[in-house]
Amino acid sequence: MTELSPDLNQPESLVDVSDDVLQALLLEGVSRTFALTIPQLPAELYPVVANAYLLCRIVDTIEDEISLTRQQKQFFCNFFIQVVKTGQQASDFTEQLAPLLSAQTIPAEHSLIRLTPRVIAITHGFNEPQILALANCVEVMAKGMPLFQNLDLHAGVKTMAEMDNYCYYVAGCVGEMLAKLFCAYSPNIAKNQAKLLELSVSFGQGLQMTNILKDIWDDAQRGVCWLPQDIFTETGFDLANLSPETNDVHFRQGLAHLISIAQQHLDDALQYTLLIPHPETGIRKFCLWALGMAVLTLRKIKKNLSFTESKQVKINRNSVKATMFLSKLAVRHDAVLTMLFNITCQPLKTPDWHYVIQPPQSTTL
């Protein structure tokens, strides 16, 4: 795994590094998890998926920046959509956004924004279907995420359907993009394109729900809650009363229900992975590592429903290594993968309770 270079904070020192090295440095800075999983992909896919993640992280940086007004976030999101589509005005985008970023934004994201022109140049070195897949994903994300800026989120979203929509804009559209890239890469994978695209949204949602559940209290410190009130109304808890000091059996019951829903989505993620042909071990490992780490995180949350900090439910390095090891051993064996998944997920299921996952809604904005 590439170590983060201190020179990342000095973009001018990176002029002569290769595109792959630059993207690896940026990935290591903004996401150690994806810096680990993306290199498992075939050499033809690694650069474009790495680039796609960086593009999405730029949108995330805009949305998370506390110093930007709602109108400024809308402006920069729309600006970035055009930058990705056309490959033009990336320097203008950087010059306008970079000075507005606060100290709350991590240094690696400051560097990513300053290096946006280089990232966009890499984007427009790909073939047309790849550029289109990346641009479509960025557009859906950058248009969808601001829709939630107008909501009062201190007491959660109103319904599970709203949470579904948010997860789609943040992660489901990324799943769709990856499915398109995989299908464009391999005619054998493309044979299952329709089913892969359907399951890809659920795959993305399962991963995003896991992050939301893990980060409940980190989000609460920002006055934000992404949990759906209707699920908690069913158990008798009002999310307006939620705080790290909450010690309520009805809240824990609602949290267990959401874990069960996330598990159902991750079951779809396994079915998605099993549709990838056996010889494509790199793509399978990419999916399995993300899936395995999500399941283990949900297990830690389920075991400690009274947790008050995300670090209390963060999986350790040994768990990550075990996920990688078992995935490598079983990567070509569907029956073994299914058995391991079912055994590991058993504690996540809520007895006598089942949520019917709704089909993906129209993604047209």
C-alpha positions, 0 to 999 in steps of 0.5 A: 500500500502506498504511503502518503507522501508529505509532498502531497500538500505541495502540488507543485512538487507532483508535476513529474509523478505519473498519473497512477502514482498521483491517484494512489497518493490522493486515495491514500490521503482521503480513504485508506479503505479504497486505497486498499480495495481499488488496486485489486481491480484489473490494470485496465480498470484501476485508473478509471475507478480510482479517478471516479472515487476522487471525482466523487470525493470532490463532490463530498468535499463541497457538500461537507464544507461548513464555510460554504453557504447553501447557494455556494454549494449549489454553485460549485456542484453545478460548476463541477458537473460541467468541469467533469463533462467538458474537461474545461475550466478545472483551474477556474474551479480550483481557484474559486473553491480552494480559498474557501475551504476551512480547517475542518476539511482535512489536508488531503481534501485541500490537496485534492481540490488544488489538484483538481485540474490534474484529476480532470486531465486524467478523466479525459484521457479515458475512452468515451464510455468511461467518461460518460459513466463517470460524468453521469455519476457525478451529475446524479450525486452533485444534483441529488445531495444538495436536495437534502441541504434544505432539510432540518436533519437534527431529528432524522429524515421522515421515512425509510424512502427518504433515507433510500433516496439519500443513499442512492445519491451518495452511493447507489449511483456509484454502484451503478457507475461501477457496474457500467464500467465492469460491463464495458470492460468485459463482454462476459460480465455484460451478459448480466448487465441488467441484473448487475445494474439492479443489484448495484444500487442495493450494494451501494445502499448497504455500504452507505447504511453501514457508514451512517449507522457507524457514524451516528454520533459523529453526524450528531455533533454536526447537528445531522441525523440520517436515521428514518423516523418511521422505523423508530416510530414503529418501535416507539422512539422520537429521534428528536430526543436522540443524544449520545446519552440516549439509553432507550430500549426502543431506540436500540430496537429501531437501530437493530431494525436498520441493521437488519435492513442493511444486511438485506442490502448486503445480501443483494451485494453478495448476489451481485458479486456472484454474478461476476465471472469466476476468472475475474478475481480482482473485481470479485475481491474488490467487491468482497473486501468492501462487503466483508468489512461492512458485515463485520462493522454491522456485527460490532454495532449489533453487539454494542447498540449502546455505543456512543463513538464511531471508534467503538464499532470500528473494525480492527486490522486483524478483522480486515486481514481476515476478510482479505485472507478468506476472500482470497481463499474462497474468491472462486467458490460461490458455495463457500462464499455464500456459506461464510456470508450467511454464517457471519450475517446470522446475528444481524437479522431481527427475529420475527421482523422483516422489511420489504426492500422497495425496487429502485425508484427512477433515478432521473433528476 
